[in-house]
Amino acid sequence: MKKTLLTLLLASAVAFTAGCSKAEDVQPQPSEVQPETEEVVTEPDSYEPLATVRERNIEEAGDFDYEIYEGRTIITKYNGKASNVEIPAEVEGVPVCEIGFYCFEANYQLESVTLPETVDIIGEGAFMDCGSLSQINIPANLKEVQRGAFVGCVSIPEMTLPATVTRVQEEAFTACEGMTSLTIMNPDLAYENWGLEDLPNLVVYAPEGSSAAAWASAMGKLG
């Protein structure tokens, strides 16, 4: 009886050992185990360029750098030192339609600018920090004033945006502390944080019942 029991115990031990060995054989190696919470991110080899990125062909004429693109002349930089500047209506027979990005930025001696009626876009930061600029005409066919176009123009007292203006981007008039009058002709022009809230003496004039009048009233600046 004892011999039979001993034989059974030995057989069980062998079977248990064989089972453990087999289980260990199928365990993955440490290098094969991936943490359950770790996500492997593969960086792309390259990124598609933005649709607006293009090769630019900048030319120079007198005090101006410019680019002609798709039948439009863009004034890209003013290099002169005059206090009173008149932008030409055309370059190489092509109408000047846009005052480009940061074209007059930090031109502290600039006091007045005459824009041709062909201009329909005033670009981002075009007159940023032109602290002495006090006179600028707004063309009757202007369509867009881009972001920060007049930031820090503390000497501009008033401005009228014609009905053709369909968009004024954020911070267009931030820190224009000398501005006391802004006339909005387009009744549907939306407000996109132009920086008017912080202009202490500003009065906004807009068509009665228009969305422009509504947001001006909400700011307590409707005239």
Contacts in CASP RR format, 6 or more apart in sequence:
PFRMAT RR
TARGET T0000
AUTHOR 0000-0000-0000
METHOD contacts of the structure
MODEL  1
MKKTLLTLLLASAVAFTAGCSKAEDVQPQPSEVQPETEEVVTEPDSYEPL
ATVRERNIEEAGDFDYEIYEGRTIITKYNGKASNVEIPAEVEGVPVCEIG
FYCFEANYQLESVTLPETVDIIGEGAFMDCGSLSQINIPANLKEVQRGAF
VGCVSIPEMTLPATVTRVQEEAFTACEGMTSLTIMNPDLAYENWGLEDLP
NLVVYAPEGSSAAAWASAMGKLG
34 40 0 8 1.000
56 67 0 8 1.000
56 69 0 8 1.000
57 67 0 8 1.000
57 68 0 8 1.000
58 65 0 8 1.000
58 66 0 8 1.000
58 67 0 8 1.000
58 76 0 8 1.000
59 65 0 8 1.000
59 66 0 8 1.000
59 67 0 8 1.000
59 68 0 8 1.000
60 66 0 8 1.000
60 79 0 8 1.000
61 91 0 8 1.000
62 79 0 8 1.000
63 78 0 8 1.000
63 79 0 8 1.000
63 80 0 8 1.000
63 82 0 8 1.000
63 85 0 8 1.000
64 75 0 8 1.000
64 77 0 8 1.000
64 78 0 8 1.000
64 79 0 8 1.000
64 87 0 8 1.000
64 88 0 8 1.000
64 91 0 8 1.000
65 75 0 8 1.000
65 76 0 8 1.000
65 77 0 8 1.000
65 78 0 8 1.000
65 79 0 8 1.000
66 73 0 8 1.000
66 74 0 8 1.000
66 75 0 8 1.000
66 76 0 8 1.000
66 91 0 8 1.000
66 96 0 8 1.000
67 73 0 8 1.000
67 74 0 8 1.000
67 76 0 8 1.000
68 74 0 8 1.000
68 91 0 8 1.000
68 92 0 8 1.000
68 94 0 8 1.000
71 94 0 8 1.000
71 95 0 8 1.000
72 94 0 8 1.000
72 95 0 8 1.000
72 97 0 8 1.000
72 98 0 8 1.000
73 90 0 8 1.000
73 91 0 8 1.000
73 92 0 8 1.000
73 94 0 8 1.000
73 95 0 8 1.000
73 96 0 8 1.000
73 97 0 8 1.000
73 98 0 8 1.000
74 96 0 8 1.000
74 97 0 8 1.000
74 98 0 8 1.000
74 99 0 8 1.000
74 100 0 8 1.000
75 87 0 8 1.000
75 96 0 8 1.000
75 98 0 8 1.000
75 99 0 8 1.000
75 100 0 8 1.000
75 103 0 8 1.000
76 100 0 8 1.000
76 101 0 8 1.000
76 103 0 8 1.000
77 103 0 8 1.000
78 85 0 8 1.000
78 103 0 8 1.000
78 104 0 8 1.000
78 107 0 8 1.000
81 109 0 8 1.000
82 109 0 8 1.000
82 110 0 8 1.000
83 109 0 8 1.000
83 110 0 8 1.000
83 111 0 8 1.000
83 112 0 8 1.000
83 132 0 8 1.000
84 111 0 8 1.000
84 112 0 8 1.000
84 113 0 8 1.000
84 114 0 8 1.000
85 104 0 8 1.000
85 110 0 8 1.000
85 112 0 8 1.000
85 113 0 8 1.000
85 114 0 8 1.000
86 113 0 8 1.000
86 114 0 8 1.000
87 96 0 8 1.000
87 99 0 8 1.000
87 113 0 8 1.000
87 114 0 8 1.000
87 115 0 8 1.000
87 116 0 8 1.000
87 119 0 8 1.000
88 96 0 8 1.000
88 116 0 8 1.000
89 95 0 8 1.000
89 96 0 8 1.000
89 116 0 8 1.000
89 117 0 8 1.000
89 118 0 8 1.000
90 96 0 8 1.000
90 116 0 8 1.000
90 118 0 8 1.000
95 116 0 8 1.000
95 118 0 8 1.000
96 116 0 8 1.000
96 118 0 8 1.000
96 119 0 8 1.000
97 118 0 8 1.000
97 119 0 8 1.000
97 120 0 8 1.000
97 121 0 8 1.000
98 119 0 8 1.000
98 120 0 8 1.000
98 121 0 8 1.000
98 122 0 8 1.000
98 123 0 8 1.000
99 115 0 8 1.000
99 119 0 8 1.000
99 121 0 8 1.000
99 122 0 8 1.000
99 123 0 8 1.000
99 126 0 8 1.000
99 127 0 8 1.000
100 121 0 8 1.000
100 122 0 8 1.000
100 123 0 8 1.000
100 124 0 8 1.000
100 126 0 8 1.000
101 123 0 8 1.000
101 124 0 8 1.000
101 125 0 8 1.000
101 126 0 8 1.000
102 124 0 8 1.000
102 125 0 8 1.000
102 126 0 8 1.000
102 128 0 8 1.000
103 123 0 8 1.000
103 126 0 8 1.000
103 127 0 8 1.000
104 110 0 8 1.000
104 113 0 8 1.000
104 126 0 8 1.000
104 127 0 8 1.000
104 128 0 8 1.000
104 130 0 8 1.000
104 133 0 8 1.000
105 125 0 8 1.000
105 126 0 8 1.000
105 127 0 8 1.000
105 128 0 8 1.000
105 129 0 8 1.000
105 130 0 8 1.000
106 128 0 8 1.000
106 129 0 8 1.000
106 130 0 8 1.000
107 130 0 8 1.000
107 133 0 8 1.000
108 129 0 8 1.000
108 130 0 8 1.000
108 131 0 8 1.000
108 132 0 8 1.000
109 132 0 8 1.000
110 127 0 8 1.000
110 130 0 8 1.000
110 131 0 8 1.000
110 132 0 8 1.000
110 133 0 8 1.000
111 132 0 8 1.000
111 133 0 8 1.000
111 134 0 8 1.000
111 135 0 8 1.000
112 133 0 8 1.000
112 134 0 8 1.000
112 135 0 8 1.000
112 136 0 8 1.000
113 127 0 8 1.000
113 133 0 8 1.000
113 135 0 8 1.000
113 136 0 8 1.000
113 137 0 8 1.000
114 136 0 8 1.000
114 137 0 8 1.000
115 136 0 8 1.000
115 137 0 8 1.000
115 138 0 8 1.000
115 139 0 8 1.000
116 139 0 8 1.000
117 139 0 8 1.000
117 140 0 8 1.000
117 141 0 8 1.000
118 139 0 8 1.000
118 141 0 8 1.000
119 139 0 8 1.000
119 141 0 8 1.000
119 142 0 8 1.000
120 139 0 8 1.000
120 141 0 8 1.000
120 142 0 8 1.000
120 143 0 8 1.000
120 144 0 8 1.000
120 164 0 8 1.000
121 142 0 8 1.000
121 143 0 8 1.000
121 144 0 8 1.000
121 146 0 8 1.000
122 142 0 8 1.000
122 144 0 8 1.000
122 145 0 8 1.000
122 146 0 8 1.000
122 149 0 8 1.000
123 144 0 8 1.000
123 145 0 8 1.000
123 146 0 8 1.000
123 149 0 8 1.000
124 146 0 8 1.000
124 147 0 8 1.000
124 148 0 8 1.000
124 149 0 8 1.000
124 169 0 8 1.000
125 146 0 8 1.000
125 147 0 8 1.000
125 148 0 8 1.000
125 149 0 8 1.000
125 150 0 8 1.000
125 151 0 8 1.000
126 146 0 8 1.000
126 149 0 8 1.000
126 150 0 8 1.000
127 133 0 8 1.000
127 136 0 8 1.000
127 149 0 8 1.000
127 150 0 8 1.000
127 153 0 8 1.000
128 148 0 8 1.000
128 149 0 8 1.000
128 150 0 8 1.000
128 151 0 8 1.000
128 152 0 8 1.000
128 153 0 8 1.000
129 151 0 8 1.000
129 152 0 8 1.000
129 153 0 8 1.000
130 152 0 8 1.000
130 153 0 8 1.000
131 152 0 8 1.000
131 153 0 8 1.000
131 154 0 8 1.000
131 155 0 8 1.000
132 155 0 8 1.000
133 153 0 8 1.000
133 155 0 8 1.000
133 156 0 8 1.000
134 155 0 8 1.000
134 156 0 8 1.000
134 157 0 8 1.000
136 156 0 8 1.000
136 159 0 8 1.000
138 159 0 8 1.000
138 160 0 8 1.000
138 161 0 8 1.000
138 162 0 8 1.000
139 162 0 8 1.000
140 162 0 8 1.000
140 164 0 8 1.000
141 162 0 8 1.000
141 164 0 8 1.000
142 161 0 8 1.000
142 162 0 8 1.000
142 164 0 8 1.000
142 165 0 8 1.000
143 164 0 8 1.000
143 165 0 8 1.000
143 166 0 8 1.000
143 167 0 8 1.000
144 165 0 8 1.000
144 166 0 8 1.000
144 167 0 8 1.000
144 168 0 8 1.000
144 169 0 8 1.000
145 161 0 8 1.000
145 165 0 8 1.000
145 167 0 8 1.000
145 168 0 8 1.000
145 169 0 8 1.000
145 172 0 8 1.000
146 169 0 8 1.000
146 172 0 8 1.000
147 169 0 8 1.000
147 170 0 8 1.000
147 171 0 8 1.000
147 172 0 8 1.000
148 169 0 8 1.000
148 170 0 8 1.000
148 171 0 8 1.000
148 172 0 8 1.000
148 173 0 8 1.000
148 174 0 8 1.000
149 169 0 8 1.000
149 172 0 8 1.000
150 156 0 8 1.000
150 172 0 8 1.000
150 173 0 8 1.000
150 176 0 8 1.000
151 171 0 8 1.000
151 172 0 8 1.000
151 173 0 8 1.000
151 174 0 8 1.000
151 175 0 8 1.000
151 176 0 8 1.000
152 174 0 8 1.000
152 175 0 8 1.000
152 176 0 8 1.000
152 177 0 8 1.000
153 173 0 8 1.000
153 175 0 8 1.000
153 176 0 8 1.000
154 175 0 8 1.000
154 176 0 8 1.000
154 177 0 8 1.000
154 178 0 8 1.000
155 178 0 8 1.000
156 176 0 8 1.000
156 178 0 8 1.000
156 179 0 8 1.000
157 178 0 8 1.000
157 179 0 8 1.000
157 180 0 8 1.000
157 181 0 8 1.000
158 179 0 8 1.000
158 180 0 8 1.000
158 181 0 8 1.000
158 182 0 8 1.000
158 183 0 8 1.000
159 179 0 8 1.000
159 181 0 8 1.000
159 182 0 8 1.000
159 183 0 8 1.000
160 182 0 8 1.000
160 183 0 8 1.000
160 185 0 8 1.000
161 168 0 8 1.000
161 182 0 8 1.000
161 183 0 8 1.000
161 184 0 8 1.000
161 185 0 8 1.000
161 186 0 8 1.000
161 189 0 8 1.000
162 185 0 8 1.000
162 186 0 8 1.000
163 185 0 8 1.000
163 186 0 8 1.000
164 186 0 8 1.000
165 185 0 8 1.000
165 186 0 8 1.000
165 189 0 8 1.000
166 186 0 8 1.000
166 189 0 8 1.000
167 189 0 8 1.000
167 190 0 8 1.000
167 192 0 8 1.000
168 189 0 8 1.000
168 192 0 8 1.000
168 194 0 8 1.000
169 192 0 8 1.000
169 194 0 8 1.000
170 192 0 8 1.000
170 193 0 8 1.000
170 194 0 8 1.000
170 195 0 8 1.000
171 193 0 8 1.000
171 194 0 8 1.000
171 195 0 8 1.000
172 194 0 8 1.000
172 195 0 8 1.000
173 179 0 8 1.000
173 182 0 8 1.000
173 194 0 8 1.000
173 195 0 8 1.000
173 196 0 8 1.000
173 199 0 8 1.000
174 194 0 8 1.000
174 195 0 8 1.000
174 198 0 8 1.000
175 198 0 8 1.000
176 199 0 8 1.000
177 199 0 8 1.000
177 200 0 8 1.000
178 199 0 8 1.000
178 201 0 8 1.000
179 199 0 8 1.000
179 201 0 8 1.000
179 202 0 8 1.000
180 201 0 8 1.000
180 202 0 8 1.000
180 203 0 8 1.000
181 202 0 8 1.000
181 203 0 8 1.000
181 205 0 8 1.000
182 196 0 8 1.000
182 202 0 8 1.000
182 203 0 8 1.000
182 204 0 8 1.000
182 205 0 8 1.000
183 204 0 8 1.000
183 205 0 8 1.000
183 206 0 8 1.000
184 204 0 8 1.000
184 205 0 8 1.000
184 206 0 8 1.000
184 207 0 8 1.000
184 210 0 8 1.000
184 212 0 8 1.000
184 216 0 8 1.000
185 207 0 8 1.000
186 212 0 8 1.000
187 206 0 8 1.000
187 207 0 8 1.000
187 209 0 8 1.000
187 210 0 8 1.000
187 211 0 8 1.000
187 212 0 8 1.000
187 213 0 8 1.000
188 210 0 8 1.000
188 211 0 8 1.000
188 212 0 8 1.000
189 211 0 8 1.000
189 212 0 8 1.000
190 211 0 8 1.000
191 212 0 8 1.000
191 215 0 8 1.000
196 202 0 8 1.000
196 204 0 8 1.000
196 216 0 8 1.000
196 219 0 8 1.000
196 221 0 8 1.000
197 219 0 8 1.000
199 221 0 8 1.000
202 221 0 8 1.000
203 221 0 8 1.000
203 222 0 8 1.000
203 223 0 8 1.000
204 212 0 8 1.000
204 216 0 8 1.000
204 219 0 8 1.000
204 221 0 8 1.000
204 222 0 8 1.000
204 223 0 8 1.000
205 222 0 8 1.000
205 223 0 8 1.000
206 212 0 8 1.000
206 213 0 8 1.000
206 216 0 8 1.000
206 222 0 8 1.000
207 213 0 8 1.000
213 222 0 8 1.000
216 222 0 8 1.000
216 223 0 8 1.000
END
